[in-house]
Amino acid sequence: MGVLNVTPDSFFDGGRFMGDAGLRRVDELIAEGAHIVDIGGESTRPGAAAVSADEQIRRIAPILPYVLRHRGVLVTVDTTDAKVAEFALESGAHAINDVSCLANPRLATVVAAHSAGLVLMHSRGEMSKMPGFSQIPENAYVDVVADIKLEWARSRDTAKSLGVDPDDIAFDPGIGFWKSAQQSLAIVQRIGEFSALGAPIVVGPSRKSFLNVLGEVSPEHRLGGSIAACLHAAEYGVCAVRVHDVLITRQALDLMRVLRRNKGEPSEQRGVGMVGAC
């Protein structure tokens, strides 16, 4: 899943892909091997100000039809706003990527009406109020994996009750969203435990601040840690990794598969055939 933020203020690529640069980035992501392009018109970094639905639509409107010209590429739109979701799905997007864990249930109603996919990411509050890693108490979770599973399952049940097909719901543990660096690291370490939810797993470790557990560096210098996290996640059956660096991450995943095949081990990593399913 290739990240395309058409925002001025995202933590890593904010401002890089506005306007025509966004269209060129679509071509790059697909040429590099992205199966899914995830378009976002609102930054979700800690403390980011909310962006109106109309402004999000203005930002993503030129990108959506351009991506959809590419056959075989799935399109998700990263939004928590039902109006934006309606626009995206009416325009042909295949799924909504909701980073609020269904804070607004109307989002599920829109998804259900379009028989679309829904990536539900675990989170505990608004992005505008979310503090940085260092300000999240280490005791905020009794057991970070168990708590996430319980809280996410409640949101999934709400989505199902509003008509979303359970086979169209994917799970994202929400690395970095209302979680400390150590809590996010634990999520990656224990990613296989989430398979008990019975949902396809999407994980987004790309260049995030939890990688600073290895030493304080800027997002530009977190690629190695990002790839290591993706390789570990793939070993445990994650269906999609959401990344900024598609070409290099795919190269690492492809080589991992070759090495495992040469050892006679079955390959667990599978492509996503349709949104929300492996």
C-alpha positions as CSV (number, residue, x, y, z in Angstrom):
1,M,0.0,0.0,0.0
2,G,1.7,3.2,-1.2
3,V,1.1,6.4,0.8
4,L,0.1,9.5,-1.1
5,N,-0.5,12.5,1.2
6,V,-1.8,15.5,-0.7
7,T,-1.4,17.6,2.4
8,P,0.9,20.5,3.3
9,D,1.7,19.2,6.8
10,S,2.1,15.4,7.0
11,F,5.0,14.4,9.2
12,F,7.2,13.0,6.4
13,D,6.0,14.1,3.0
14,G,3.8,17.1,3.7
15,G,3.8,19.6,0.8
16,R,5.7,17.3,-1.6
17,F,2.8,16.0,-3.6
18,M,0.3,18.8,-3.9
19,G,-1.0,19.6,-7.4
20,D,0.7,18.0,-10.4
21,A,3.3,16.5,-8.2
22,G,0.6,14.3,-6.8
23,L,-0.2,12.9,-10.2
24,R,3.5,12.2,-10.9
25,R,3.7,10.5,-7.5
26,V,0.8,8.2,-8.5
27,D,2.8,7.0,-11.6
28,E,5.9,6.5,-9.4
29,L,4.1,4.4,-6.8
30,I,2.5,2.2,-9.3
31,A,5.7,1.8,-11.3
32,E,7.4,0.8,-8.1
33,G,4.9,-2.0,-7.5
34,A,2.1,-0.6,-5.2
35,H,-1.0,-2.8,-5.3
36,I,-2.9,-0.2,-3.4
37,V,-2.7,3.6,-3.4
38,D,-3.9,5.2,-0.2
39,I,-4.8,8.9,-0.7
40,G,-5.0,11.3,2.2
41,G,-6.2,14.9,2.2
42,E,-5.8,15.5,5.9
43,S,-2.7,15.1,8.0
44,T,-2.9,12.6,10.9
45,R,0.3,13.6,12.7
46,P,0.0,14.3,16.4
47,G,-1.7,17.6,17.0
48,A,-2.6,18.2,13.4
49,A,-5.5,20.6,12.9
50,A,-8.7,19.2,11.5
51,V,-9.3,19.9,7.8
52,S,-12.8,20.6,6.5
53,A,-14.6,18.0,4.3
54,D,-14.7,20.5,1.4
55,E,-10.9,21.1,1.6
56,Q,-10.1,17.4,1.8
57,I,-12.3,16.9,-1.3
58,R,-10.6,19.7,-3.1
59,R,-7.2,18.1,-2.4
60,I,-8.1,14.5,-3.5
61,A,-10.5,15.3,-6.3
62,P,-7.7,15.6,-9.1
63,I,-5.9,12.5,-7.8
64,L,-8.8,10.0,-7.6
65,P,-9.7,9.7,-11.3
66,Y,-6.1,9.7,-12.3
67,V,-5.3,6.7,-10.1
68,L,-8.4,4.9,-11.2
69,R,-7.2,4.9,-14.8
70,H,-4.6,2.3,-13.8
71,R,-6.2,-1.1,-14.0
72,G,-5.6,-3.6,-11.3
73,V,-4.7,-0.9,-8.7
74,L,-6.9,-0.6,-5.6
75,V,-7.6,2.9,-4.2
76,T,-8.3,3.7,-0.6
77,V,-9.0,7.1,0.8
78,D,-7.7,8.1,4.2
79,T,-10.5,10.0,5.9
80,T,-12.7,10.1,9.0
81,D,-15.3,12.3,7.5
82,A,-18.5,10.8,6.0
83,K,-18.9,13.5,3.4
84,V,-15.4,12.8,2.1
85,A,-16.0,9.1,2.2
86,E,-19.2,9.6,0.1
87,F,-17.3,11.6,-2.5
88,A,-14.5,9.1,-2.7
89,L,-16.7,6.1,-3.1
90,E,-19.0,7.8,-5.6
91,S,-15.8,8.7,-7.5
92,G,-14.8,5.0,-7.7
93,A,-12.5,4.4,-4.6
94,H,-12.6,0.9,-3.4
95,A,-12.3,1.4,0.3
96,I,-12.1,4.0,3.1
97,N,-9.1,4.0,5.5
98,D,-10.5,5.2,8.8
99,V,-7.9,6.2,11.4
100,S,-10.4,7.1,14.1
101,C,-11.6,3.5,14.8
102,L,-15.1,4.6,13.7
103,A,-15.4,7.6,15.9
104,N,-18.1,8.7,13.5
105,P,-20.4,5.7,12.9
106,R,-22.0,7.4,9.8
107,L,-18.8,6.6,8.0
108,A,-19.8,2.9,8.2
109,T,-23.2,3.7,6.9
110,V,-21.6,5.3,3.8
111,V,-19.3,2.4,3.3
112,A,-22.1,-0.1,3.6
113,A,-24.3,1.8,1.1
114,H,-21.5,1.4,-1.5
115,S,-20.6,-2.2,-0.6
116,A,-17.0,-0.9,-0.2
117,G,-14.1,-1.9,2.0
118,L,-13.3,-0.4,5.4
119,V,-9.9,-0.4,7.0
120,L,-10.5,0.3,10.7
121,M,-7.5,1.5,12.5
122,H,-7.3,1.5,16.3
123,S,-7.1,4.9,17.9
124,R,-8.4,6.5,21.1
125,G,-9.1,10.1,20.1
126,E,-8.9,13.0,17.7
127,M,-5.7,13.7,15.9
128,S,-5.8,17.3,16.9
129,K,-5.7,16.3,20.6
130,M,-3.2,13.4,20.2
131,P,0.1,14.1,22.0
132,G,3.5,12.9,20.8
133,F,5.0,9.5,21.7
134,S,6.8,10.8,24.8
135,Q,3.6,12.1,26.3
136,I,1.6,8.9,26.2
137,P,1.8,7.2,29.7
138,E,3.3,3.7,29.6
139,N,0.4,2.6,31.8
140,A,-2.2,3.8,29.3
141,Y,-2.8,0.2,28.4
142,V,-3.0,-2.8,30.7
143,D,-1.9,-5.0,27.8
144,V,-1.5,-3.1,24.6
145,V,-2.3,-6.0,22.3
146,A,-5.3,-7.3,24.4
147,D,-6.7,-3.8,24.9
148,I,-6.5,-3.0,21.2
149,K,-8.1,-6.2,20.2
150,L,-11.0,-5.6,22.5
151,E,-11.5,-1.9,21.6
152,W,-11.2,-2.6,17.8
153,A,-13.7,-5.5,18.0
154,R,-16.3,-3.2,19.4
155,S,-15.8,-0.8,16.4
156,R,-16.0,-3.7,14.0
157,D,-19.3,-4.8,15.6
158,T,-20.7,-1.3,15.2
159,A,-19.7,-1.3,11.5
160,K,-21.3,-4.7,11.0
161,S,-24.5,-3.6,12.7
162,L,-24.6,-0.7,10.3
163,G,-24.4,-3.0,7.3
164,V,-20.7,-3.3,6.4
165,D,-19.9,-6.9,5.3
166,P,-17.5,-8.3,7.9
167,D,-15.5,-9.8,5.0
168,D,-14.8,-6.2,3.8
169,I,-13.4,-5.0,7.1
170,A,-9.6,-5.0,7.6
171,F,-7.7,-4.3,10.9
172,D,-4.9,-1.8,11.5
173,P,-3.4,-1.7,15.0
174,G,-2.6,2.0,14.7
175,I,1.1,2.2,15.3
176,G,1.8,5.6,16.9
177,F,-1.8,6.6,17.3
178,W,-2.3,7.4,21.0
179,K,0.5,5.0,21.8
180,S,4.0,5.5,23.2
181,A,7.1,4.3,21.3
182,Q,7.4,1.2,23.5
183,Q,3.7,0.4,23.0
184,S,4.1,0.7,19.2
185,L,7.2,-1.5,19.3
186,A,5.2,-4.1,21.2
187,I,2.5,-4.0,18.6
188,V,5.1,-4.8,15.9
189,Q,6.7,-7.5,18.0
190,R,3.4,-9.2,18.7
191,I,1.7,-8.6,15.4
192,G,0.9,-12.2,14.9
193,E,-1.4,-12.2,18.0
194,F,-3.9,-10.0,16.1
195,S,-4.7,-12.9,13.7
196,A,-7.2,-14.0,16.4
197,L,-9.4,-11.2,15.3
198,G,-10.1,-13.1,12.0
199,A,-9.6,-10.0,9.9
200,P,-6.9,-9.1,7.3
201,I,-4.2,-7.1,9.0
202,V,-2.8,-3.8,7.6
203,V,0.2,-2.3,9.3
204,G,1.8,1.1,8.8
205,P,5.2,1.4,10.5
206,S,6.7,3.6,7.7
207,R,9.2,6.2,9.1
208,K,7.3,6.6,12.3
209,S,8.8,8.0,15.5
210,F,8.6,4.7,17.4
211,L,11.7,3.7,15.4
212,N,13.6,6.2,17.5
213,V,13.9,3.4,20.1
214,L,17.0,2.6,18.1
215,G,18.3,6.1,18.5
216,E,17.0,9.6,17.8
217,V,16.9,10.3,14.1
218,S,14.7,12.3,11.7
219,P,12.0,10.7,9.5
220,E,14.4,10.9,6.6
221,H,16.8,8.5,8.3
222,R,14.2,5.8,9.5
223,L,14.1,3.8,6.3
224,G,16.1,0.8,7.6
225,G,13.9,0.5,10.7
226,S,10.7,0.8,8.5
227,I,11.8,-2.1,6.3
228,A,12.8,-4.3,9.2
229,A,9.3,-3.7,10.7
230,C,7.6,-4.6,7.4
231,L,9.7,-7.8,7.0
232,H,8.8,-8.9,10.5
233,A,5.1,-8.1,9.9
234,A,5.1,-10.1,6.7
235,E,6.6,-13.1,8.5
236,Y,3.4,-13.2,10.6
237,G,0.9,-13.0,7.8
238,V,0.1,-9.3,7.5
239,C,-1.8,-8.7,4.3
240,A,-0.6,-5.2,3.5
241,V,2.1,-2.8,4.6
242,R,1.4,0.9,4.3
243,V,4.6,2.6,3.2
244,H,6.1,5.7,1.7
245,D,9.0,3.7,0.1
246,V,7.3,1.2,-2.2
247,L,10.2,0.1,-4.4
248,I,12.7,-0.6,-1.6
249,T,10.2,-2.2,0.6
250,R,9.0,-4.5,-2.2
251,Q,12.6,-5.4,-3.0
252,A,13.1,-6.5,0.6
253,L,9.9,-8.5,0.7
254,D,10.5,-10.2,-2.6
255,L,14.0,-11.2,-1.5
256,M,12.7,-12.6,1.7
257,R,10.3,-14.8,-0.2
258,V,13.1,-16.0,-2.5
259,L,15.3,-16.8,0.5
260,R,12.5,-18.7,2.3
261,R,11.6,-20.6,-0.9
262,N,15.2,-21.7,-1.3
263,K,15.2,-23.0,2.2
264,G,12.1,-25.0,1.4
265,E,9.8,-23.0,3.7
266,P,6.3,-21.9,2.7
267,S,5.9,-18.2,2.0
268,E,3.3,-16.6,4.3
269,Q,3.1,-13.3,2.5
270,R,0.3,-12.9,0.1
271,G,-0.9,-10.1,-2.0
272,V,-4.3,-8.4,-1.4
273,G,-6.7,-9.7,-4.0
274,M,-9.4,-7.2,-3.0
275,V,-9.7,-4.6,-0.3
276,G,-10.2,-6.2,3.0
277,A,-9.3,-9.7,1.9
278,C,-6.2,-11.7,1.2
